[in-house]
Amino acid sequence: MSRFWSPIVHSLIPYVAGEQPATGGIIKLNTNESPYGPSPLALEAISKATSDTLRLYPDPTARELRVTIAESFGLDKDEVFVGNGSDEVLAHTFQALLNHDEPLLFPDISYSFYPTYCRLFGVAYRQIPVDAEMRVRLEDYRQPCGAIILPNPNAPTGIGLPLTDIKTLLRDHPDQVVVIDEAYVDFGGESAVPLVRTYPNLLVIQTLSKSRGLAGLRVGFAVGQRPLIEALERVKDSFNSYPLDRLAQAGAVAAWKDRDWFERHRAMIIASRERLAAELGDLGFHVLPSSANFLFARHPSRPGVELAAELRSRNILVRRFSAERIDDFLRITIGTDEECDRLVAALGEILQ
């Protein structure tokens, strides 16, 4: 607290990021990073971009990256917006498209940054409870609202909605922006990007942090029809004209083009997820069905806070949230098979 703070600072409840340990020897299954390094082509491109040109500002429009992403989706580059991670893209979206007289709707169990953005930008919002199985019910969103944002697959549950449900949501709300946050879509979800040409109220946000293994580079993007993208650009250029540096742009272009690396490593993560889900089930865990690169699981006889602490004492990090309804769940990032084996062995010891 300080008398020098602006009034809004006193009311903020900042987002708490997952632990990033400063020491080695930790099995890190807490922040949904890829267990594998990025594409070698991305590393090569970053290395080549590390030159005397770093004295110059980067392309403020990230044209090559937008063209690369747009062409892969059959869109125009002006229907793509890029930013410093999908969190920055989301922040601009809350400012540019989601602040209206009627409240913004999103699930009560969802990405915990959403309420933070609402408080920061003064966005009225209403959290819609997921059902007893942690699923989003479309009928609960058939109410007056200013806009809707849904993670699909949802986080932290990992449960995805089929594309037919997204179409229904868009048709139910033709006069409101519907944002689909697809940070984890590459691990088994159905992307709404093919719907962009049909629905002018749809914005889809993705990231290169998860399935492209570039969490340390901070690159995210949105796709939508031109009026929505223009709104994001106007906010961005009122805040920071150069959100992506030269290294990020070079690495992101190369990573996006390396489809073979992407397909191979995504398949490896999905296979590891299914194996880990079965092994956790054998230990008595209730594991939610996941279309993401993590599992959300709880044990009927051991509190989540206790399990997380016991794992931490064994140098294994998982994520636990203290929010009501999910405080006994652990969100477990899919690691390498060796890391998953060590996790299962540790949980077996703890549960005995």
C-alpha positions in Angstrom: 0.0 0.0 0.0 1.2 3.5 -0.8 -0.2 7.0 -0.9 1.4 7.3 -4.4 -0.7 4.6 -5.9 -3.5 5.4 -8.4 -6.9 4.5 -6.9 -7.4 1.5 -9.2 -4.2 -0.2 -7.9 -5.8 -0.6 -4.4 -8.6 -2.8 -5.9 -6.5 -5.0 -8.1 -6.1 -8.7 -7.4 -3.1 -9.6 -9.6 -2.8 -12.9 -11.4 -0.4 -15.4 -9.8 1.8 -17.2 -12.3 3.0 -20.7 -11.7 6.2 -21.2 -9.9 9.4 -20.9 -12.0 12.1 -22.5 -9.8 15.6 -20.9 -9.8 17.3 -24.2 -9.1 17.7 -27.4 -11.2 16.7 -30.9 -10.4 13.0 -30.1 -10.4 10.3 -32.0 -12.4 8.2 -29.1 -13.6 4.7 -30.1 -14.3 3.0 -26.9 -13.1 2.8 -24.3 -16.0 1.7 -26.3 -19.1 5.0 -25.8 -21.0 6.1 -28.3 -23.6 8.4 -31.0 -22.3 10.3 -30.8 -25.5 12.5 -28.0 -26.9 11.2 -26.0 -29.8 11.7 -26.8 -33.5 15.4 -26.8 -34.5 14.4 -24.6 -37.4 13.1 -22.0 -34.9 16.4 -22.1 -33.0 18.3 -21.7 -36.2 16.2 -18.8 -37.3 16.6 -17.1 -33.9 20.4 -17.6 -34.1 20.5 -16.0 -37.6 18.4 -13.1 -36.4 21.0 -12.4 -33.6 23.0 -10.0 -35.6 23.9 -6.3 -35.9 20.2 -5.7 -37.0 19.2 -5.9 -33.3 20.1 -2.2 -33.2 17.1 -1.6 -35.3 13.4 -1.7 -34.2 11.5 -4.8 -35.4 8.7 -4.7 -37.9 5.8 -3.1 -35.9 3.3 -5.1 -38.0 5.1 -8.4 -37.9 4.0 -8.8 -41.5 5.9 -12.0 -42.3 4.5 -13.8 -39.3 1.0 -12.6 -40.0 1.3 -13.8 -43.6 2.6 -17.2 -42.5 -0.2 -17.7 -40.1 -2.9 -16.4 -42.4 -1.8 -18.6 -45.4 -2.0 -21.7 -43.2 -5.6 -20.9 -42.4 -6.7 -19.6 -45.8 -7.1 -16.1 -44.5 -5.8 -12.7 -45.3 -2.9 -11.2 -43.3 -5.2 -8.4 -42.2 -7.4 -10.9 -40.5 -4.5 -11.9 -38.1 -3.2 -9.9 -35.1 -0.1 -10.9 -33.2 1.1 -9.9 -29.8 3.6 -10.6 -26.9 2.0 -13.9 -25.9 -1.7 -14.7 -26.0 -2.0 -12.9 -22.6 -1.2 -9.6 -24.3 -3.6 -10.4 -27.1 -6.2 -11.2 -24.5 -5.5 -8.0 -22.7 -6.0 -5.9 -25.8 -9.2 -7.9 -26.6 -10.7 -7.1 -23.2 -10.0 -3.4 -23.8 -11.0 -3.3 -27.5 -14.0 -5.7 -27.7 -15.3 -6.9 -24.4 -16.1 -3.7 -22.4 -19.9 -3.0 -22.8 -22.9 -1.9 -20.7 -24.1 -5.5 -20.4 -21.7 -7.9 -18.6 -19.1 -10.1 -20.2 -19.9 -13.8 -19.6 -17.3 -16.6 -18.9 -17.2 -19.8 -16.8 -16.7 -19.6 -13.1 -14.0 -22.3 -13.4 -11.8 -20.9 -16.2 -8.6 -19.0 -16.9 -8.0 -17.0 -13.7 -6.6 -14.1 -15.7 -10.1 -13.2 -17.0 -11.4 -11.6 -13.7 -8.0 -9.8 -13.4 -8.4 -8.2 -16.8 -12.0 -7.2 -15.9 -10.9 -5.5 -12.8 -8.0 -3.7 -14.5 -10.0 -2.4 -17.4 -13.3 -1.9 -15.6 -15.2 -4.6 -17.5 -18.5 -5.7 -16.0 -18.6 -9.5 -15.9 -20.7 -12.4 -14.8 -19.2 -15.9 -14.1 -21.4 -18.7 -15.3 -21.1 -21.9 -13.2 -20.0 -25.0 -14.9 -22.0 -28.1 -14.1 -21.2 -30.9 -11.6 -19.0 -32.6 -14.2 -17.1 -29.3 -14.8 -18.7 -28.8 -18.3 -19.9 -25.6 -19.9 -23.6 -25.6 -20.5 -24.6 -23.6 -23.6 -28.1 -23.0 -22.3 -26.7 -21.0 -19.3 -25.3 -18.4 -21.8 -28.7 -17.7 -23.3 -29.0 -14.4 -21.5 -28.4 -10.7 -22.1 -24.7 -9.9 -22.2 -22.1 -7.6 -23.7 -19.8 -10.4 -25.0 -18.7 -13.9 -24.2 -15.2 -15.4 -23.8 -14.6 -19.2 -23.5 -11.4 -21.1 -23.3 -11.7 -24.2 -25.5 -10.5 -26.6 -24.3 -11.2 -25.0 -20.9 -8.5 -24.3 -18.4 -7.9 -25.6 -15.9 -10.3 -28.5 -16.6 -9.0 -29.5 -20.0 -12.6 -30.3 -21.2 -13.3 -29.2 -24.8 -16.5 -28.1 -26.5 -17.3 -29.5 -30.0 -17.4 -27.1 -32.9 -21.2 -27.5 -33.2 -21.5 -25.9 -29.8 -19.4 -23.0 -30.8 -21.6 -22.5 -33.9 -24.7 -22.6 -31.6 -23.1 -20.0 -29.3 -22.3 -17.7 -32.3 -25.9 -18.0 -33.7 -27.4 -17.4 -30.3 -25.4 -14.1 -30.0 -25.1 -12.5 -33.4 -24.8 -9.0 -31.9 -22.1 -9.8 -29.4 -18.4 -10.7 -29.8 -17.6 -14.3 -29.0 -14.0 -14.9 -28.1 -12.7 -18.5 -28.2 -9.4 -18.8 -26.3 -7.6 -21.8 -27.9 -4.4 -22.0 -26.0 -4.6 -25.8 -25.8 -6.6 -26.6 -28.9 -3.8 -28.5 -30.7 -3.9 -31.3 -28.2 -7.3 -32.7 -29.2 -9.7 -29.8 -29.4 -11.7 -28.6 -32.4 -10.6 -25.2 -33.6 -13.1 -22.5 -34.4 -10.8 -20.8 -36.9 -12.7 -22.3 -39.9 -15.7 -20.4 -38.7 -14.1 -16.9 -38.9 -15.2 -16.3 -42.5 -18.8 -17.0 -41.7 -19.2 -15.2 -38.3 -18.2 -11.5 -38.1 -18.6 -11.7 -34.3 -16.0 -14.4 -33.8 -12.4 -13.9 -32.6 -10.1 -16.9 -32.0 -6.9 -16.6 -30.0 -4.0 -19.0 -30.0 -0.5 -19.2 -28.7 2.9 -20.6 -29.7 3.8 -21.3 -26.1 2.3 -24.8 -25.8 2.3 -27.0 -28.9 5.2 -25.1 -30.5 7.3 -25.2 -27.4 8.0 -21.4 -27.4 6.7 -20.3 -24.0 10.0 -18.4 -23.5 9.6 -16.4 -26.7 6.1 -14.9 -25.9 4.1 -15.1 -29.2 0.4 -15.2 -29.5 -2.1 -14.3 -32.1 -5.8 -13.7 -32.9 -7.8 -14.3 -36.1 -11.1 -12.7 -37.0 -12.7 -10.5 -39.6 -11.1 -7.2 -40.3 -13.2 -4.9 -38.0 -12.3 -7.0 -35.0 -8.6 -7.1 -35.9 -8.6 -3.3 -36.5 -9.9 -2.7 -33.0 -7.0 -4.8 -31.6 -4.5 -2.8 -33.7 -5.9 0.5 -32.5 -5.4 -0.5 -28.9 -2.0 -2.0 -29.5 -0.7 1.1 -31.3 -2.0 3.2 -28.3 0.1 1.0 -26.0 3.2 -0.5 -27.6 3.9 -0.4 -31.4 6.7 -3.1 -31.1 5.3 -6.0 -29.0 7.3 -8.7 -30.9 11.1 -8.3 -31.1 13.2 -9.5 -34.1 14.1 -12.8 -32.5 10.5 -13.6 -31.6 9.3 -12.9 -35.1 12.0 -15.0 -36.7 11.6 -17.9 -34.4 7.8 -17.9 -34.6 7.8 -17.9 -38.4 10.1 -20.9 -38.5 8.3 -22.7 -35.8 4.9 -22.3 -37.5 6.3 -23.5 -40.8 7.8 -26.7 -39.3 4.7 -28.8 -39.5 6.5 -32.1 -39.1 8.0 -31.1 -35.8 4.6 -29.9 -34.6 2.7 -33.0 -35.6 5.3 -35.4 -34.2 5.6 -33.7 -30.7 1.9 -33.1 -30.3 1.3 -36.8 -30.9 3.9 -37.7 -28.3 2.2 -35.4 -25.7 -1.2 -36.8 -26.5 0.0 -40.3 -26.1 1.7 -39.5 -22.8 -1.4 -37.8 -21.6 -3.6 -40.9 -22.2 -1.1 -43.1 -20.5 -0.8 -40.9 -17.5 -4.6 -40.5 -17.2 -4.9 -44.3 -17.0 -2.1 -44.6 -14.4 -3.6 -41.9 -12.2 -7.0 -43.7 -12.5 -5.3 -46.9 -11.3 -4.1 -44.9 -8.2 -7.7 -44.0 -7.4 -7.7 -40.5 -8.9 -10.8 -39.0 -10.6 -9.4 -37.6 -13.8 -11.4 -35.2 -16.0 -11.4 -36.0 -19.7 -8.7 -33.7 -21.3 -8.1 -32.3 -24.7 -5.2 -30.3 -23.5 -1.5 -30.8 -22.5 -2.5 -31.3 -18.9 -4.7 -33.4 -16.7 -7.0 -32.1 -13.9 -7.4 -34.7 -11.2 -8.3 -35.2 -7.6 -8.0 -38.1 -5.1 -11.1 -38.9 -3.0 -9.1 -39.5 0.2 -6.3 -37.0 0.1 -6.7 -33.1 0.0 -5.1 -31.4 -2.9 -3.0 -29.1 -0.8 -1.5 -32.1 1.0 -0.7 -33.9 -2.2 0.9 -30.8 -3.8 3.0 -30.3 -0.8 4.2 -33.9 -0.7 5.1 -33.7 -4.3 6.9 -30.4 -3.8 9.0 -32.1 -1.1 10.0 -34.6 -3.7 11.0 -31.9 -6.2 7.9 -32.4 -8.3 5.8 -29.3 -9.1 2.2 -29.4 -10.0 -0.4 -26.6 -9.9 -3.2 -26.4 -7.3 -5.8 -23.7 -7.2 -7.4 -22.6 -4.0 -10.7 -21.6 -5.6 -13.9 -23.1 -4.3 -15.0 -26.3 -6.1 -11.5 -27.1 -7.4 -9.3 -26.8 -4.3 -8.7 -30.6 -4.2 -7.8 -30.9 -7.8 -4.2 -30.9 -9.1 -3.5 -29.6 -12.6 -0.7 -31.8 -13.9 1.2 -30.7 -17.1 2.2 -33.6 -19.4 5.9 -34.0 -19.2 8.2 -36.5 -20.8 7.4 -40.2 -20.2 10.2 -40.3 -17.7 8.9 -37.4 -15.8 5.4 -38.9 -15.8 6.8 -42.2 -14.5 8.5 -40.4 -11.6 5.3 -38.5 -10.8 3.2 -41.7 -10.7 5.9 -43.4 -8.5 5.9 -40.5 -6.1 2.1 -40.4 -5.8 2.1 -44.2 -5.2 4.5 -43.7 -2.3 2.4 -40.7 -0.9 -0.9 -42.6 -1.1 0.5 -45.6 0.8 
